[in-house]
Every structure is written in C-alpha cells, then in structure tokens.
Amino acid sequence: MKFNNIDFDTYFKHYPDENGYFGKYGGAYISPELKVAMDEITEAYFTICKSSKFIGELRKIRKEFQGRPTPISYLERLSTSLGNVQLYVKREDLNHTGAHKLNHCMGEALLAKYMGKKKVIAETGAGQHGVALATAAAYFGLECDIYMGSVDIKKQAPNVARMKILGANVIEVTHGLATLKEAVDAAFEAYAKEYKTAIYCIGSVLGPHPFPMMVRDFQSVVGIEAREQFLGMTGELPDAVVACVGGGSNAMGMFSGFLNDAVDIYGVEPLGRGSALGDHAASLTYGEEGIMHGFNSIMLKDENGEPAPVYSVASGLDYPSSGPEHAFLHDLGRVKYDVISDEETVDAFFTLSRLEGIIPAIESAHAVAYGIKLAKTLKKGSVLICLSGRGDKDMDFIIDKYGIR
C-alpha cells in the first residue's frame, strides 16, 4: 500500500535510514564518546538480529518465559452497551510482568549479554519498564540500575517494591519535576560514565539511534500477533486500531502489524487537565520540532525553547516528546494522533473493570477511552485496542485521588 508516496510494502527496509532518521526525525545528537557507544550497540544489534541462535533464543523466551502469544479478548458487554461497533483488546496485560515492556527488555538484555556488558541502566515512569528490565536482568544475571522520579516513586509504590524484590537498585531522582524526563536525564548521565561496562536500555521508541528502531523491532511482535489473531477470530482486519502514545513503544509495536493495511490507526495522547502548557503531555498534538535526549522529534517547548513541564495522570505518558517514528507518521498522516483527558481516562478505567473484569493500566485506559469514544461515532465495524498493561500498579493511586466510582 502507498500512502503519501511512501510504499509501506517496503517501509521497514527503508525507515529508519542508516543514520537513524525517519524523514527529518531521529538521528543521534550525542557526545562523541556516547556516539562510539551507540555505534557499538548498532553494530552488535545488526549482527545479532540476523543470527538464528539469537532469534531462536528470543522466541523460546517469549513462549516459555513471557507466555506469548498474548490473546485478543472480545469485549462483548462493553460493545453491546455502546451499540453496533465491536471492541477488542490485545492483552499485553497478560504478558509476564503485566505489560508490553518485557518484549524489548528481554531483547535488550540478551543483546547486553552478547556484548559482554555487566550492567543494564534504565529510566522508568510508571515502573513497568523498570520492572521488566529488572526481570530481564535477574533472568540473565546482570546488575540493574533503575532511575525513577520521586513523584512517580510515590505514585507507583507496588512497582518500586517489585523492582527491589527482583534485585534492582532503584535510584530516586529529585530534581526538576521529578518525573519521567528527569529520570531519563539522570539515566543518560550515569550511562555516560559507565558505557564501557553497561548498556542503557531505553524504555521506549525514543533516544538516539539505534534505540527507536531496535525497540520498535522487538515490540513488533505485538502487531504481528494481533493481525494474525484478529484475522483468525473474525476473518477480516479491524476497521481501526488504537493505542496510547507517550514515548510510544506499545503503539509502534501494535501499529507495525497494520501500517500496510487499509486500516485506520489512532495514537492517543494524554490531554491531562486541559490544553494549557503544563496541563498535558500531548507533544504530537501541541508541540513543534525539537531535539532532546539525543533525538529530533516533535516536543513541547517552554518560552525559552526548552522542554516544557508536562503532566498526565499516567506516569508512563508524562514525557515532553514522542518517538521520532511517531513524528514521521504524524506528518505523513498515516496515523491520526488525538487526545483523551484524565477524566475520560479514569471513567474508562472503571468502565472496563466493571463490564469486562479487566483492570487496565491507567496508560492503557487512555486507549480504551478513545476506543469507546470512537465506537460512539461509528455506525458499524470493529476497533482493536492495545491494552498495553494491567492496572494493579495504579489502584491505590486511583482510589486515593478519585475514589471508587
């Protein structure tokens, strides 16, 4: 399929290019020392990703350790309550550790072992990436340092406990807003000092090349499975695919399976409290081109052109930029990016729980809320939502802040 002169039959062979660019977005805006480290990772990845031994080991891990493939669930009661549109969810909440993050963490940790590294370093917001990487580190016998903002540590206490039980060193970040951006800052600073013996396992499809490509490739299992499963269940493809977007790893994983199909694709950003700067984290909707954390994308800026303060009820989405491939697909118009507020998200959190017995991560509830909203505007058809994680980590925070609805 061609879209805006882009041939999606061969899309993954050409994007990113050899320098890590998706059109004008991406690249590696880093120090010469870190460039050497990233080039080492790139070379190792391109070697290992073609190795039958690596591919075979990763497939075995996915099947025997992660519990893949994760299923698709038909949301019969929710669909009936909305009308004639049928809603389905891809159940990444049933992936081991409770979210999609383990898909790339096991791949990154396996790469670290191949490269002879002794430690993995990462940032985390909602804690799901931190838990996944701590799990991978335990599996492969690696040291693990996780940087996390103090605000998110308070919001995500269950995941902090899980990381520590798994043997990770959780390092509290207290400067700035003390959320995801600051955690990334701190993790990059640490990696710059330890890159000879450690690898920075970025938690999304962002950062300098090769991470946007590498994380997308590891996460593409979500979309590949979902496409095959949906065809098997219904005999056709969904009319629309929906996923939440912060950095955008679950979304790129899901979208990868459908970019070459005549399917509408929606990326859902957090509107938070409203459209004023500082009240949301909807970078693709309200941002402009800019460079941060080693890559060029679309980001939210303050009056000085620096990354703006952001907010979301979801700790995994409160980041002032998005992955460069999302920026590229946004400009192409292949994916429609839209927003959902905190209130709509919390309503969807309780609605899915009550009607279907599935408690979603508050990040995933953004996608559920948009799927519900979309279903109300359509007269017929089907919508497939990426349920990127489970909501155990969010229950105490949601009850404390919103009560039981």
PyMOL commands that set and color helices and strands:
alter all, ss='L'
color gray80, all
select helices_A, chain A and resi 11-14+32-48+52-66+76-82+92-94+102-114+128-140+150-155+157-165+180-194+211-234+249-256+283-286+324-332+342-356+362-377+392-402
alter helices_A, ss='H'
color red, helices_A
select strands_A, chain A and resi 2-3+6-7+21-22+25-26+72-74+86-91+119-124+143-149+169-173+198-200+240-244+264-272+288-292+295-299+336-341+382-387
alter strands_A, ss='S'
color yellow, strands_A
deselect
rebuild
show_as cartoon
